[in-house]
């Protein structure tokens, strides 16, 4: 069970970092502060979340991967501590995996093509390889 809680904490921290740089952050931070406030002061936790978000945005702008990893590690530890002290928080933290925000629905119309389609809000450090075209 402890391994599952640690996996949830790691996933939650990763999602938290993603939320901090998204439009959903404003909708999420208060709820997360309330949950984390169970093992501390909710208002102080909210201030810490907002401070982490500001540092994260700055670190991303400067391509400072060390600081980004440190912020994620800090929140992973906090989430782990919360889950180990109060496992009833599992359901409350699972909302992070759903990444609340405005729903997006896409429709693709027109003729069907046999090619690759990638749709993303942000892609970093990705390499795509394609096979050379075969001639008959």
Secondary structure, 3 states (H helix, E strand, C coil): CHHHHHHHHHHHHHHHHHHHCCCCHHHHHHHHHHHHHHHCCHHHHHHHHHHHHHHHHHHHHCCCHHHHHHHHHHHHHHHHHHHHHCHHHHHHHCHHHHCCCCCCCCCCCCCCCCCCCCCCCCCCCCCCCCCCCCCC
